[in-house]
Amino acid sequence: MFAPSYSPMFMVPLRPVYPQYFDLGILTSDFSQTEGVNFQNTSDVYFFELSDFTPVTISLLALGSSPNVVGGIRPAPNKANDPSIPPIEILISPESVNLDLEPGTYAVNITGPQNDLATYRIDINLNADSGDDDDHSDEGIRDLGVLRGRERVSDSVDSDNSVDFYSFTLPSNGEFELSLRGLDADVDVALLDSPDLEDDSIIAVSNRSGSRNERIQRDLDGGEYYIAVYSYDNASSDYTLILNADIENDDEIRDLGVLRGRERVSDSVDSDNLLDFYSFTLPSNGEFKLSLRGLDADVDVALLDSPDLEDDSIIAVSNRSGSRNERIQRDLDGGEYYIAVYSYDNASSDYTLILNAILGNNENSVFSVAF
């Protein structure tokens, strides 16, 4: 049998390959760090702990001419980065993701291309008690998803960042209303059919002078739209952008489609509309989590196997008193399910419904990465 021979002059001792670990402890404030991965330090793992249910924004950005890096976040019991636990979310730089995380310990694992050096910045921002779920990427268009009710975003513009773009989708024809509030200086807003401020893209503009509130109202067809919030004469100001859509035929069950990760819906209930029904489909067995947030009054939520609130349809209910957040967590088989959001004692309240599915066969991942 032929045995290949190797010249000693070409043999290089192998260096140990290892990950680098960072223990952030209990996270009570925003975290930002610049690091690098290479052929020897193949990955960086950040452990952090949350003591309460917290909305978190994780951003990953490759710096300079570095190739893209990939990050995955998963639960990490006992501060162990266990690859058998499916990632909650995967990021490819430059990307940001908004997550609503329960109390517990988590690991964020950052990897770069094999045998190459990559420098990156990771940001973990806590959005506790903000009531918002903004896509807070530093650059580009922030997608607010499908607008079926009310949505709110808070941010700022200044001389270094004079315009913020947002996109949203109307699922069907309806009345759309926009307001820009909380201004310290002259900031204007435009509704667009494409993501630029050219005249042929503008549907409507509100550009009142000074720090007065801005407002746009239009009947719109279903489809994708854009919003530009922009500073006048390099003015610096915080702002709150509020969107509301009154969708035609919205009394029916609203189908959220196949749930493979995270979905968010904002709407309201009151004495004239006591109950909202939603449907969704799990493509396989998995862990399902639901939270109801941003409440002004007593609103409850139920997970159902058919679209009614009869006892034999109810899988689980969360009905805490007052305006406290509601929460349901269950292991579910693949199939179709329903959610009822309902007012208690004719209470009127806005709400944000957040769904998350961690599928048993790791269908959450759209590509294969070792995390």
KOLTI-58710 format. One record per residue (C-alpha): residue number from 0; residue in one letter; y negated, z negated, x. Coordinates in nm, 4 decimals. Each point is the difference from the previous one (the first is absolute). Last residue first. Example, Ala and Ser with C-alpha at 12.3 -4.5 7.8 and 13.67 -1.06 7.14 Angstrom:
% KOLTI-58710
1	S	0.1060	-0.7140	1.3670;
0	A	0.3440	-0.0660	-0.1370;
This chain:
% KOLTI-58710
370	F	-2.7268	-1.6784	-2.3946;
369	A	0.1937	0.3120	0.0969;
368	V	-0.1677	0.2935	-0.1690;
367	S	0.1627	0.2345	-0.2484;
366	F	-0.2352	0.1847	-0.2284;
365	V	-0.1291	-0.0407	-0.3539;
364	S	0.0793	-0.3699	-0.0056;
363	N	-0.0073	-0.1751	-0.3374;
362	E	0.3458	0.1394	-0.0719;
361	N	0.1304	-0.2894	0.2078;
360	N	0.3367	-0.0054	-0.1832;
359	G	-0.0823	-0.3297	-0.1667;
358	L	-0.3443	0.1035	-0.1166;
357	I	-0.2974	-0.2282	0.0547;
356	A	-0.2085	0.0605	-0.3121;
355	N	-0.3604	-0.1116	-0.0503;
354	L	-0.2132	-0.0133	-0.3140;
353	I	-0.3636	-0.1113	-0.0250;
352	L	-0.1772	-0.0400	-0.3353;
351	T	-0.3758	-0.0519	0.0254;
350	Y	-0.1685	-0.1621	-0.2982;
349	D	-0.3172	0.0014	-0.2083;
348	S	-0.0137	-0.2696	-0.2635;
347	S	-0.0564	-0.0733	-0.3680;
346	A	0.2091	-0.2767	-0.1596;
345	N	0.1319	0.0617	-0.3518;
344	D	0.2152	-0.3176	0.0096;
343	Y	0.1930	0.1154	0.3066;
342	S	-0.0563	0.3627	0.0962;
341	Y	0.2929	0.2166	0.1023;
340	V	0.1255	0.1978	0.2975;
339	A	0.3416	0.1437	-0.0883;
338	I	0.2141	0.1588	0.2698;
337	Y	0.2887	0.2419	-0.0498;
336	Y	0.3099	0.0992	0.1948;
335	E	0.2026	0.3142	0.0714;
334	G	0.2956	-0.0026	0.2373;
333	G	0.1259	-0.1248	0.3369;
332	D	0.1251	-0.3547	-0.0143;
331	L	-0.2490	-0.2824	0.0351;
330	D	-0.0437	-0.3061	0.2242;
329	R	-0.2888	-0.1910	-0.1577;
328	Q	-0.3498	-0.1304	0.0793;
327	I	-0.2715	-0.0662	-0.2592;
326	R	-0.3570	-0.1248	0.0576;
325	E	-0.3082	-0.0923	-0.2033;
324	N	-0.3346	-0.0906	0.1542;
323	R	-0.1880	-0.2912	-0.1578;
322	S	-0.2530	0.0701	-0.2746;
321	G	0.1101	-0.2785	-0.2325;
320	S	0.3606	-0.1001	-0.0531;
319	R	0.2917	0.1616	0.1814;
318	N	0.2001	0.2501	-0.2036;
317	S	0.2352	0.1902	0.2320;
316	V	0.2935	0.1511	-0.1878;
315	A	0.3376	0.1399	0.1079;
314	I	0.2698	0.2382	-0.1257;
313	I	-0.1308	0.0253	-0.3563;
312	S	0.1542	0.2572	-0.2338;
311	D	0.2218	-0.2409	-0.1988;
310	D	-0.2965	-0.2283	-0.0657;
309	E	-0.2052	0.2739	-0.1656;
308	L	-0.3106	0.1081	0.1899;
307	D	0.0545	0.3743	-0.0312;
306	P	0.0360	0.2973	0.2333;
305	S	0.3598	-0.0510	0.1191;
304	D	0.1466	-0.1691	0.3108;
303	L	-0.2991	-0.2295	0.0348;
302	L	-0.2124	-0.1789	0.2616;
301	A	-0.2655	-0.2164	-0.1658;
300	V	-0.3642	-0.0778	0.0770;
299	D	-0.2577	-0.2549	-0.1144;
298	V	-0.3788	-0.0021	-0.0393;
297	D	-0.2074	-0.3194	-0.0295;
296	A	-0.3585	0.0737	0.1048;
295	D	-0.2050	0.1670	0.2760;
294	L	0.3015	0.1381	0.1848;
293	G	-0.0182	0.1801	0.3349;
292	R	0.3755	-0.0056	0.0504;
291	L	0.3350	0.0830	-0.1567;
290	S	0.2847	0.0113	0.2512;
289	L	0.3358	0.1755	-0.0083;
288	K	0.2871	0.0036	0.2454;
287	F	0.3249	0.1977	-0.0122;
286	E	0.2851	-0.0357	0.2482;
285	G	0.2339	0.2959	0.0032;
284	N	0.2668	0.2129	-0.1639;
283	S	-0.0755	0.3703	-0.0108;
282	P	-0.2554	0.2532	-0.1306;
281	L	-0.2009	-0.2730	-0.1779;
280	T	-0.1850	0.1560	-0.2934;
279	F	-0.3291	-0.1107	-0.1541;
278	S	-0.1450	-0.0646	-0.3448;
277	Y	-0.3265	-0.1650	-0.0994;
276	F	-0.1099	-0.1644	-0.3250;
275	D	-0.3457	-0.1495	-0.0646;
274	L	-0.0533	-0.2645	-0.2701;
273	L	-0.2860	-0.1720	-0.1801;
272	N	-0.2283	0.2995	-0.0401;
271	D	-0.2665	-0.0820	-0.2597;
270	S	-0.0093	-0.3736	0.0827;
269	D	-0.0080	0.0762	0.3724;
268	V	0.2107	0.1479	0.2804;
267	S	-0.1139	0.1682	0.3208;
266	D	0.1025	0.2574	0.2615;
265	S	0.0863	0.0320	0.3690;
264	V	0.3284	0.1486	0.1249;
263	R	0.1651	-0.0350	0.3434;
262	E	0.3234	0.1399	0.1394;
261	R	0.1914	-0.0983	0.3149;
260	G	0.3287	0.1338	0.1293;
259	R	0.2594	0.2358	-0.1425;
258	L	-0.0967	-0.0208	-0.3676;
257	V	0.0812	0.3206	-0.1880;
256	G	-0.2574	0.0754	-0.2687;
255	L	-0.2841	-0.2266	-0.1122;
254	D	0.0438	0.1048	-0.3634;
253	R	-0.2688	-0.1383	-0.2280;
252	I	0.1447	-0.0901	-0.3382;
251	E	-0.2318	0.1277	-0.2720;
250	D	-0.3431	-0.1324	-0.0892;
249	D	-0.1519	0.2133	0.2767;
248	N	-0.0021	0.3123	-0.2159;
247	E	-0.3274	0.1032	0.1678;
246	I	-0.0925	-0.1999	0.3102;
245	D	-0.3009	-0.2320	0.0058;
244	A	-0.0658	-0.0100	0.3748;
243	N	-0.2047	-0.2627	0.1828;
242	L	-0.1278	-0.0075	0.3559;
241	I	-0.1981	-0.2801	0.1652;
240	L	-0.1499	0.0388	0.3491;
239	T	-0.1330	-0.3212	0.1513;
238	Y	-0.2545	0.0362	0.2774;
237	D	-0.1169	-0.1467	0.3295;
236	S	-0.3136	0.1553	0.1385;
235	S	-0.1605	0.1622	0.3033;
234	A	-0.2456	0.2856	-0.0596;
233	N	0.0276	0.3017	0.2311;
232	D	-0.2560	0.2011	-0.2053;
231	Y	0.2137	-0.0223	-0.3144;
230	S	0.3513	-0.1341	0.0604;
229	Y	0.2965	0.1691	-0.1617;
228	V	0.2796	-0.0788	-0.2433;
227	A	0.1991	0.3203	-0.0501;
226	I	0.2584	0.0189	-0.2780;
225	Y	0.2881	0.2459	-0.0303;
224	Y	0.2102	0.1421	-0.2822;
223	E	0.3610	0.1010	-0.0614;
222	G	0.1215	0.1148	-0.3396;
221	G	-0.0153	-0.0668	-0.3749;
220	D	-0.3103	0.1435	-0.1603;
219	L	-0.3214	-0.1994	0.0085;
218	D	-0.2534	-0.1300	-0.2524;
217	R	-0.2840	-0.1377	0.2121;
216	Q	-0.1916	-0.3221	0.0716;
215	I	-0.1841	-0.0754	0.3251;
214	R	-0.1879	-0.3201	0.0904;
213	E	-0.2073	-0.1375	0.2900;
212	N	-0.1362	-0.3543	0.0194;
211	R	-0.3534	-0.0442	0.1328;
210	S	-0.0511	-0.0667	0.3713;
209	G	-0.2851	0.2434	0.0487;
208	S	-0.0211	0.3376	-0.1703;
207	R	0.2600	0.1310	-0.2439;
206	N	0.2429	0.2539	0.1403;
205	S	0.2856	0.0509	-0.2467;
204	V	0.1736	0.3342	0.0523;
203	A	0.2372	0.2098	-0.2109;
202	I	0.2640	0.2713	0.0414;
201	I	-0.0835	0.0810	0.3627;
200	S	0.2310	0.2323	0.1939;
199	D	-0.2183	0.3146	-0.0226;
198	D	-0.3002	-0.1931	0.1312;
197	E	0.1751	-0.1085	0.3204;
196	L	0.0704	-0.3721	0.0316;
195	D	0.3612	0.0321	0.1118;
194	P	0.3410	-0.1187	-0.1188;
193	S	0.0596	0.2413	-0.2900;
192	D	-0.0591	-0.0331	-0.3769;
191	L	-0.2813	-0.2500	0.0506;
190	L	-0.1653	-0.3028	-0.1634;
189	A	-0.3033	-0.1116	0.2008;
188	V	-0.1454	-0.3387	0.0938;
187	D	-0.3271	-0.1293	0.1433;
186	V	-0.1004	-0.2935	0.2192;
185	D	-0.3590	-0.1276	0.0312;
184	A	0.0085	-0.3622	0.1186;
183	D	0.1692	-0.3350	-0.0676;
182	L	0.2407	0.1371	-0.2614;
181	G	0.2363	-0.2129	-0.2091;
180	R	0.0928	0.2860	-0.2326;
179	L	0.1252	0.3569	-0.0132;
178	S	0.1306	0.1016	-0.3418;
177	L	0.2466	0.2688	-0.1050;
176	E	0.1206	0.1089	-0.3433;
175	F	0.2688	0.2510	-0.0920;
174	E	0.0893	0.1071	-0.3538;
173	G	0.3403	0.1622	-0.0253;
172	N	0.2301	0.2928	0.0675;
171	S	0.3315	-0.0854	0.1651;
170	P	0.1479	-0.1776	0.3046;
169	L	-0.3457	-0.0373	0.1598;
168	T	0.0409	-0.0067	0.3786;
167	F	-0.2171	-0.1787	0.2533;
166	S	-0.1685	0.0745	0.3322;
165	Y	-0.2564	-0.2019	0.1925;
164	F	-0.2538	0.1004	0.2661;
163	D	-0.2349	-0.2404	0.1775;
162	V	-0.3298	0.1244	0.1475;
161	S	-0.2604	-0.1268	0.2498;
160	N	0.2273	-0.1788	0.2423;
159	D	-0.2020	-0.0626	0.3170;
158	S	-0.3359	-0.0250	-0.1810;
157	D	0.1491	-0.2242	-0.2686;
156	V	0.2511	0.0023	-0.2850;
155	S	0.2000	-0.2851	-0.1524;
154	D	0.3236	-0.0807	-0.1845;
153	S	0.1274	-0.1319	-0.3332;
152	V	0.2415	0.1904	-0.2242;
151	R	0.0735	-0.0531	-0.3709;
150	E	0.2382	0.1803	-0.2358;
149	R	0.0171	-0.0003	-0.3802;
148	G	0.2413	0.1974	-0.2156;
147	R	0.2564	0.2711	0.0637;
146	L	-0.1222	0.1200	0.3383;
145	V	0.2850	0.1390	0.2105;
144	G	-0.0466	-0.0731	0.3688;
143	L	-0.3066	-0.1561	0.1630;
142	D	0.0283	0.2259	0.3062;
141	R	-0.2468	-0.0831	0.2744;
140	I	-0.1208	0.3185	0.1674;
139	G	-0.0354	0.0074	0.3759;
138	E	-0.0651	-0.2692	0.2576;
137	D	0.0140	-0.3775	0.0293;
136	S	0.2864	-0.0388	-0.2465;
135	H	-0.0721	-0.2678	-0.2583;
134	D	0.2179	0.1166	-0.2901;
133	D	-0.1421	-0.2582	-0.2342;
132	D	0.2092	-0.2420	-0.1965;
131	D	-0.2713	-0.2145	-0.1455;
130	G	0.0003	-0.3400	-0.1665;
129	S	-0.1513	-0.1390	0.3165;
128	D	0.1892	-0.3263	-0.0211;
127	A	0.1720	0.0637	0.3313;
126	N	-0.0725	0.3338	0.1663;
125	L	0.1494	-0.0883	0.3362;
124	N	-0.0338	0.2654	0.2676;
123	I	0.2690	0.0827	0.2554;
122	D	-0.1356	0.2473	0.2549;
121	I	0.2103	0.1723	0.2667;
120	R	-0.1524	0.2073	0.2786;
119	Y	0.2041	0.2436	0.2074;
118	T	0.0796	0.1158	0.3510;
117	A	0.2997	0.2274	0.0514;
116	L	0.1916	0.0652	0.3200;
115	D	0.2969	0.2341	-0.0132;
114	N	0.3711	-0.0283	0.0696;
113	Q	0.0904	-0.0075	-0.3718;
112	P	-0.2915	0.0387	-0.2399;
111	G	-0.1616	-0.3245	-0.1138;
110	T	0.1202	-0.3063	-0.1879;
109	I	-0.1824	-0.2748	-0.1929;
108	N	0.1966	-0.2671	-0.1920;
107	V	-0.1881	-0.2143	-0.2530;
106	A	0.2004	-0.3111	-0.0849;
105	Y	-0.0506	-0.2244	-0.3017;
104	T	0.0354	-0.3698	-0.0817;
103	G	-0.0368	-0.1359	-0.3526;
102	P	-0.2316	-0.0347	-0.2980;
101	E	0.0002	0.3219	-0.2013;
100	L	-0.1669	0.3173	0.1157;
99	D	-0.2141	0.2419	-0.1986;
98	L	-0.0221	0.3003	0.2295;
97	N	-0.2732	0.2495	0.0844;
96	V	0.0831	0.2629	0.2624;
95	S	-0.2130	0.1609	0.2671;
94	E	0.0810	0.3082	0.2061;
93	P	-0.0895	0.1690	0.3276;
92	S	0.2719	-0.0457	0.1060;
91	I	0.3327	0.0228	-0.1800;
90	L	0.0640	-0.2956	-0.2299;
89	I	0.3249	-0.1222	-0.1578;
88	E	0.0153	-0.2443	-0.2922;
87	I	0.2207	-0.2802	-0.1305;
86	P	0.2458	0.0711	0.2798;
85	P	0.3676	-0.0479	-0.0872;
84	I	0.1627	-0.3191	0.1375;
83	S	0.2933	0.1052	0.2220;
82	P	-0.2472	0.0499	0.2844;
81	D	-0.0482	-0.3809	0.0281;
80	N	-0.3253	-0.0835	0.1781;
79	A	0.0751	-0.3738	0.0100;
78	K	-0.2829	-0.2450	-0.0628;
77	N	0.2280	-0.2406	-0.1913;
76	P	-0.0156	0.2378	-0.2981;
75	A	-0.1819	0.3214	0.0931;
74	P	-0.1007	0.2026	-0.3065;
73	R	-0.0759	0.3587	0.1018;
72	I	-0.2880	0.2063	0.1325;
71	G	0.0483	0.3293	0.1855;
70	G	-0.2297	0.1719	0.2446;
69	V	0.0017	0.3416	0.1633;
68	V	-0.2143	0.1176	0.2899;
67	N	-0.1755	0.3330	0.0360;
66	P	-0.0542	0.1422	0.3442;
65	S	-0.2795	-0.1459	0.2122;
64	S	-0.3014	0.2225	0.0657;
63	G	-0.2477	-0.2781	-0.0758;
62	L	0.1454	-0.2752	-0.2151;
61	A	0.2858	0.0154	-0.2516;
60	L	-0.1030	-0.1826	-0.3201;
59	L	0.2015	-0.2317	-0.2261;
58	S	-0.1499	-0.1832	-0.2966;
57	I	0.1587	-0.2806	-0.2042;
56	T	-0.1835	-0.1134	-0.3148;
55	V	0.1268	-0.3236	-0.1576;
54	P	-0.0088	-0.1355	-0.3563;
53	T	0.1185	-0.3610	0.0132;
52	F	0.2472	-0.2227	-0.1894;
51	D	-0.0277	-0.3247	0.1940;
50	S	0.0999	-0.1583	0.3321;
49	L	0.0217	0.3284	0.1863;
48	E	0.1725	0.0158	0.3379;
47	F	-0.0371	0.2496	0.2826;
46	F	0.2331	0.1575	0.2530;
45	Y	-0.1188	0.2983	0.2034;
44	V	0.2637	0.2100	0.1769;
43	D	-0.0955	0.2456	0.2740;
42	S	0.2377	0.2769	0.0989;
41	T	0.1476	0.1873	0.2942;
40	N	-0.1458	-0.2117	0.2803;
39	Q	0.1784	0.1873	0.2770;
38	F	-0.0498	0.3613	-0.1130;
37	N	-0.3473	-0.0787	-0.1329;
36	V	-0.1877	-0.1963	-0.2685;
35	G	-0.3665	-0.0967	0.0025;
34	E	-0.2278	-0.2637	-0.1511;
33	T	-0.3350	-0.0407	-0.1749;
32	Q	-0.0225	-0.2949	-0.2391;
31	S	-0.1566	-0.0864	-0.3352;
30	F	0.0701	-0.2941	-0.2325;
29	D	-0.1861	-0.1040	-0.3165;
28	S	0.0048	-0.3664	-0.0955;
27	T	0.2452	-0.2634	-0.1286;
26	L	0.3240	0.1368	0.1457;
25	I	0.2510	-0.2774	0.0611;
24	G	0.1402	0.0653	0.3474;
23	L	-0.1067	0.3136	0.1860;
22	D	0.3188	0.0150	0.2091;
21	F	-0.0127	0.3083	0.2230;
20	Y	0.3229	0.1439	0.1406;
19	Q	0.0429	0.2768	0.2577;
18	P	0.3138	0.2108	-0.0310;
17	Y	0.2370	0.0519	0.2913;
16	V	0.1394	0.2625	0.2324;
15	P	0.1182	-0.1322	0.3359;
14	R	-0.0691	0.2307	0.2909;
13	L	0.2757	0.2275	0.1187;
12	P	0.0303	0.0322	0.3760;
11	V	-0.0729	0.3567	0.1112;
10	M	0.2779	0.2226	0.1296;
9	F	-0.1234	0.3312	0.1413;
8	M	0.0410	-0.0899	0.3666;
7	P	0.3457	-0.1356	-0.0741;
6	S	0.1230	0.3553	-0.0667;
5	Y	0.2207	0.0152	-0.3037;
4	S	0.3523	0.1345	-0.0213;
3	P	0.1587	0.1551	-0.3043;
2	A	0.3710	-0.0684	-0.0497;
1	F	0.2228	0.3012	-0.0619;
0	M	0.3429	-0.0940	-0.1287;
